[in-house]
Each structure stands twice: as structure tokens, then as C-alpha cells.
Amino acid sequence: MVTTRSGGESTKSPTKPTTAAPKPPTTTTTTTRTTKPSTSTTSSSPTKPWTHTPRPLTLLWLTLSTPLVLWDAGYVLLRPHSMVGGKYHSPLWTPYALYAEIDYVYGWKALQENNSWTQTQTWFNLGEVLAYAVYLGWVWGGGYAKGKGIFEGRTLEGRRAAWAVLVGFSAASLTFYKTVMYWLLEYLSGFENIGHNDWTTLITMWIIPNGAWLIGPSYMMYVFGGEILQGLEMAATATAPGSTRKTK
């Protein structure tokens, strides 16, 4: 329909629909992106298993201390037969005739007073020995040798290595803090069981021998604790944001 406007305007013809120009065909281009390899060991190289190699001093300490603890436990648990005049005293526990006079915890006084600490710490000692035996069994039975001597390093790998470190650290902690408790009991009781000794006897026959059970376990705690911390740091690095982990 044609419409006219006043004022003599020309008549407009209907507009023709405009046809859009065809778009050029889209070509899909493949862009090759070059990525640099990551420097993280978790993505650029296969993950190495965690390993544990016991220190020679650790093996030496356990080899020397374990038989002594068993010897001590035998004396305590077989009292009074293992004491002076008992049927089992000589020759195995003859040295305790002197030590029982230095530390009354091992003498007739503690036995007659039914002092429970003597046997309590002995049962703890046996638990520690069992844990150390498990640790040494894993090391000498399951590790691969890096040397020829008995105190040369033998290396464990993977989960067994982690368990060995955990057991060793736990047992050493128990030995250390039990010995600390032993010393504290003497101090808090006014040195009831060792206060009768002169300083020379006390240092050479009580402080030095018992101090060894503070030094040896504290060394093990330091070494094993460092390895546990190292393992935790490795795990934290592997799971940190931005790190790449392989997924199967």
C-alpha cells in the first residue's frame, strides 16, 4: 500500500529486503602451544621411594644396650632369687651385689617395701626391647646392604622404611622419658635411694651409667625425628598448590 504525505513529498516505494553477504567459510586453525617442562621432581621425573638407612651409632647403641636391658630385667623379675644369697645370684647377677648397695631401688629395701616402680620400669624396658628387636629385624632382614660390616648402613625403602623410623622414634622416646622420670623420682623424694653415696661413687656408678640411657635415646630421637620431618616436608611439597601430581 502506497502512502502520501502532505507537502508534496515523493512517494516512497517499498523497501526491498536486503540480503546479507555470505560469510567466508570459517577455517579451524590448530594452535600448537609449547610448554616448558616443570622443574618439580614430582612431575618431570618418577617419584623415588622414601628410604631409611640407620646410622652406625644407632646400631652400635642398640647392640650394646639391648643385652644389658635384658640382663637387668632378669635380675628384677627373679628377685629375691637373683639377689645376694639367692639360688640364681651367682655368677650371672653377682655385680648387682654392689649396685644394690648404691641404688636401693635394686636392693632389699625396695623389695621389702613392695616398691612398684622397680618392676614397672622393667616391664617398660621389655616393651622397648621388643620394639627395638622389630626395628633391627626390619633393618637386617629386609634392607639391602650398602656395606659389609654389622654396623654398616642397610637401606629400607617405601612403607617399611616409614614404619621402621616410626617404631624406632617411638621406642627411643619411651626410653628417654622413662629415664627422665627415674631421675625425677629420685629428686622429688629427696634422693631417698641414692642420697647415701659419696659424690665419686654417685658419679661413676649411678650418673654415668644411667646417663647413657639419656644420651643414646636422645640421639635416636634427633636422627629419626629429622627423617620424619623430612618425609612430612616431602609430602607437603607434593600436595602444595601449583605442584603437579601424576594421576593414574
C-alpha positions in Angstrom: 0.0 0.0 0.0 1.3 3.4 -1.0 1.0 6.3 1.4 1.2 10.0 0.6 2.3 12.8 2.9 1.3 16.4 2.7 3.8 18.9 1.3 4.3 17.2 -2.0 6.7 14.6 -0.8 7.6 11.9 -3.3 6.0 8.6 -2.9 8.3 6.0 -1.4 8.4 2.6 -2.8 8.5 -0.3 -0.6 12.0 -1.2 0.5 13.4 -4.5 -0.7 14.7 -6.8 1.8 18.5 -6.7 1.9 20.4 -9.9 1.6 23.4 -10.2 3.9 26.6 -11.1 2.1 27.6 -14.6 2.7 30.3 -15.1 5.4 33.5 -16.6 4.3 33.9 -20.2 5.4 35.4 -20.5 8.8 38.6 -22.5 8.9 39.6 -24.1 12.2 43.2 -23.5 12.9 45.1 -25.5 15.4 47.5 -23.6 17.6 50.4 -25.5 18.9 51.4 -24.4 22.4 54.9 -25.0 23.6 55.2 -25.6 27.3 58.4 -25.8 29.2 59.0 -28.9 31.4 58.5 -28.3 35.1 61.4 -28.4 37.4 59.4 -30.2 40.1 60.7 -33.7 40.7 57.1 -34.9 41.2 56.2 -34.2 37.5 59.4 -34.3 35.5 60.8 -37.5 36.9 59.5 -40.6 38.5 58.9 -40.3 42.3 61.6 -42.1 44.2 60.6 -44.2 47.2 61.4 -42.8 50.6 64.4 -44.6 52.2 65.9 -45.1 55.6 69.5 -46.0 56.4 70.2 -46.4 60.1 73.3 -44.6 61.4 76.2 -46.8 62.7 75.9 -45.1 66.1 72.2 -46.2 66.3 73.1 -49.8 65.6 76.0 -49.7 68.0 73.9 -48.3 70.8 71.1 -50.9 70.3 73.5 -53.8 70.0 75.2 -52.8 73.3 72.1 -51.7 75.3 69.6 -54.4 74.5 71.5 -57.3 76.2 72.1 -55.1 79.2 68.4 -54.3 79.5 67.5 -58.0 79.3 70.1 -58.8 81.9 68.7 -56.1 84.2 65.1 -57.3 83.6 66.1 -60.8 84.5 67.5 -59.6 87.9 64.4 -57.6 88.8 61.8 -60.2 87.8 63.6 -63.0 89.5 64.1 -61.3 92.9 64.7 -62.4 95.6 66.3 -65.5 93.9 68.6 -63.2 91.8 69.8 -61.2 94.9 72.6 -62.0 97.2 72.1 -65.4 98.8 69.5 -66.4 96.1 69.9 -69.5 94.1 70.3 -67.6 90.8 72.5 -64.8 92.1 75.9 -66.3 91.1 77.5 -66.0 88.7 75.1 -64.2 86.4 74.0 -61.3 88.7 77.0 -61.1 91.0 77.6 -57.4 90.0 74.2 -56.5 91.5 75.5 -57.2 95.0 77.4 -53.9 94.7 74.8 -52.0 92.7 72.0 -52.9 95.1 74.0 -51.1 97.8 74.4 -48.0 95.6 70.8 -47.8 94.4 68.2 -49.1 96.9 65.7 -49.4 94.1 67.5 -52.7 93.3 68.2 -53.7 96.9 66.3 -55.3 99.7 64.7 -52.0 100.8 62.6 -51.7 97.7 61.7 -55.4 97.8 60.6 -55.3 101.4 58.6 -52.0 100.9 57.0 -53.5 97.8 58.2 -50.6 95.7 56.3 -51.0 92.5 58.5 -48.7 90.4 61.2 -51.3 90.1 59.0 -53.8 88.3 57.0 -51.1 86.4 60.1 -49.7 84.7 61.3 -53.2 84.0 58.1 -54.1 82.1 58.5 -50.8 80.1 62.1 -51.9 79.4 60.9 -55.2 77.9 58.4 -53.3 75.7 61.2 -51.1 74.4 63.4 -54.1 73.7 60.6 -55.7 71.7 60.2 -52.5 69.7 64.0 -52.3 69.1 64.0 -56.0 68.1 61.3 -55.3 65.5 63.3 -52.4 64.2 66.5 -54.4 63.9 64.7 -57.3 62.3 63.4 -55.0 59.6 66.8 -53.4 59.1 68.9 -56.5 59.0 66.3 -58.8 57.5 64.6 -56.5 54.9 67.1 -53.9 54.0 69.7 -54.1 51.2 73.3 -53.8 52.3 75.4 -50.8 51.4 78.5 -52.2 53.3 79.9 -55.4 54.7 80.2 -54.7 58.5 77.4 -55.3 61.0 77.3 -51.5 61.7 77.3 -50.5 58.0 74.2 -49.0 56.6 71.4 -51.2 55.4 68.7 -49.3 53.5 64.9 -49.8 53.7 62.5 -48.4 51.1 58.9 -47.3 51.0 56.4 -48.2 53.6 58.6 -50.5 55.6 61.2 -47.6 55.9 58.5 -45.3 57.3 57.3 -47.9 59.8 60.9 -48.6 60.9 61.5 -44.9 61.6 58.2 -44.6 63.4 58.9 -47.6 65.6 62.5 -46.5 66.3 61.4 -43.0 67.2 58.6 -44.1 69.5 60.8 -46.7 71.4 63.6 -44.2 71.8 61.1 -41.6 73.2 59.8 -44.1 75.7 63.3 -45.0 76.8 64.3 -41.3 77.2 61.3 -40.1 79.1 61.1 -43.1 81.3 64.8 -42.4 82.3 63.9 -38.8 82.9 61.1 -40.0 85.2 63.5 -42.2 87.0 65.8 -39.2 87.8 62.8 -37.0 88.8 61.6 -39.6 91.2 64.9 -39.5 93.0 65.0 -35.8 93.1 61.4 -35.4 94.3 61.9 -38.0 97.0 64.9 -36.2 98.4 67.3 -38.7 96.8 65.9 -41.4 99.1 67.5 -44.3 97.2 70.9 -42.8 96.2 71.5 -40.0 98.6 73.7 -42.1 100.9 76.5 -42.3 98.3 79.5 -40.0 98.2 80.0 -37.9 95.0 82.7 -40.1 93.5 80.5 -43.2 93.8 77.4 -41.4 92.7 79.0 -40.0 89.5 80.9 -43.2 88.5 78.3 -45.8 89.5 75.0 -44.1 89.0 75.1 -40.8 87.0 77.3 -42.0 84.2 75.7 -45.5 83.7 72.1 -44.1 83.9 73.1 -41.0 81.8 73.9 -43.3 78.9 70.1 -44.1 78.7 69.5 -40.4 78.2 72.2 -39.8 75.6 71.6 -42.9 73.4 67.8 -42.4 73.0 68.1 -38.7 72.6 70.5 -39.2 69.7 68.0 -41.6 68.1 65.1 -39.2 68.6 67.2 -36.5 66.9 68.0 -38.6 63.9 64.6 -40.3 63.5 62.8 -37.1 64.2 64.7 -35.4 61.4 63.8 -38.1 59.0 60.1 -37.9 60.0 60.2 -34.1 59.4 61.9 -34.7 56.0 59.1 -37.1 55.0 56.4 -34.6 56.1 58.1 -31.8 54.1 58.2 -34.0 51.0 54.6 -34.8 51.3 53.7 -31.2 51.8 55.6 -30.2 48.8 54.0 -32.8 46.6 50.5 -31.7 47.6 51.1 -27.9 47.6 49.1 -25.7 45.2 50.8 -25.5 41.8 52.5 -28.8 42.1 51.8 -31.4 39.5 51.0 -34.9 40.7 50.7 -37.9 38.4 47.2 -39.5 38.3 46.7 -43.0 37.0 
